[in-house]
Amino acid sequence: MKLICVDSDYKGLAEILEKCRGLSDVKEATGFSSGKEAVDWYLSHDCDVAILDVDEDLPRVRVKTFGNFEMFVDGDNVSFHRQKSKEVLAYLIDRQGGGVTRADIFAAIWEDEEYDRARQKQLDVIIRSLKDTLREYGILSILEIKGGILRIIPERIDCDLYRFFSGDESIVDSYRGEYMSSYPWAMMTEAYIDQSMVLRR
């Protein structure tokens, strides 16, 4: 058996690895700085592997909303199968944990178009694609869907917008007047951020 320990900066990792190497059924014990590195190693080795996540309470997900919207998992940029799925996620993050309906999402993203049966089916496909992407990266738990209401769970991501409103000075100083630049619906939040910056002066 081979053992993977995630997070090579964990202070007890050396001791854990030393103990693992002393076990008769463990042939190799290795530390990684990210879950993705561990998974890549696992996929390239034909063996039984036990994964010990020693840093599971810290957010693996980092979200950048200032400028263009991007999401990173263990430092790697998330690649979405559909650009609309990425926009749906951006909208949910913009709502800062508030619940929204599918109709709310449609109204924001497609603006004045009619929310007919065909569009409903299209949106269902987009949301399903979003869930598939999050599942692939092992972070489906950041999304909650209950009774037709969708929301992001804020405490499970590290987001510059959320840090801005919590008063993180380093994030406040990093703001350059652009918020989710690709999405017209983000202008209201951008205006609110700009107003907050004026009040800080």
C-alpha positions, -999 to +999 in steps of 0.1 A: +000+000+000+011+036-007+001+065+015-005+100+004-003+129+029-018+161+015-002+195+025+036+192+028+037+222+051+017+204+078+039+206+109+033+169+118+039+155+083+075+144+088+065+124+118+035+109+100+056+099+071+083+084+093+057+062+111+041+052+078+075+041+064+078+018+094+046-001+087+052-034+069+023-029+044+033+006+034+058+006+005+060+043+000+048+074+018+048+108+001+037+144+010+020+168-015+012+205-012-022+201-029-049+176-033-046+178-071-009+167-069-020+138-047-048+128-072-024+131-102+001+108-084-027+084-075-039+082-112-003+075-124+003+046-100-013+012-102-017+004-065-039+007-035-036+042-020-049+056+013-053+094+012-048+113+045-060+149+042-043+167+070-056+202+061-093+195+052-107+224+072-090+251+051-107+263+019-093+246-011-112+270-033-100+306-041-122+329-061-110+361-078-138+386-087-118+418-090-111+422-127-123+390-145-139+362-126-117+332-120-118+302-097-088+281-085-087+248-067-055+239-050-039+267-071-051+254-104-075+274-126-109+257-129-118+249-165-156+249-172-173+228-199-197+257-206-191+294-202-227+299-191-220+275-162-191+297-152-213+327-153-240+310-132-213+303-106-201+339-107-237+351-102-241+328-071-208+341-057-220+377-063-251+369-042-227+362-012-245+331+000-280+344-006-304+319-022-317+324-058-342+307-079-336+295-115-358+323-127-336+348-108-305+334-125-322+335-159-333+371-154-297+381-145-279+363-173-304+365-202-319+399-191-350+406-213-354+372-229-385+352-222-381+324-196-400+298-216-399+260-215-370+258-239-350+282-219-358+264-187-344+232-202-313+250-214-307+264-179-311+230-164-284+217-187-261+246-177-267+240-140-261+202-144-228+211-163-218+233-134-224+206-109-204+181-130-174+206-131-175+211-093-178+174-088-147+168-111-127+191-089-140+176-057-157+208-045-194+202-051-199+209-014-195+247-021-229+246-039-262+240-021-295+233-039-326+229-018-362+232-029-352+248-062-331+274-044-294+276-053-267+292-031-229+292-026-217+284+009-194+314+016-173+298+043-161+271+020-144+295-004-117+321-001-131+351-021-116+386-026-151+401-026-160+386+008-126+396+022-132+432+009-165+435+028-149+420+059-124+448+059-092+430+048-069+459+040-047+440+016-077+431-005-091+467-003-058+480-015-058+456-044-091+468-059-086+487-092-121+497-101-131+465-119-154+437-107-164+407-127-157+427-158-173+403-183-208+403-168-232+433-172-253+422-141-222+427-119-223+465-124-246+469-093-221+452-070-193+471-087-211+504-079-215+493-043-178+485-040-169+519-056-192+536-031-175+517-002-141+529-015-153+565-015-165+562+021-132+548+032-113+579+020 
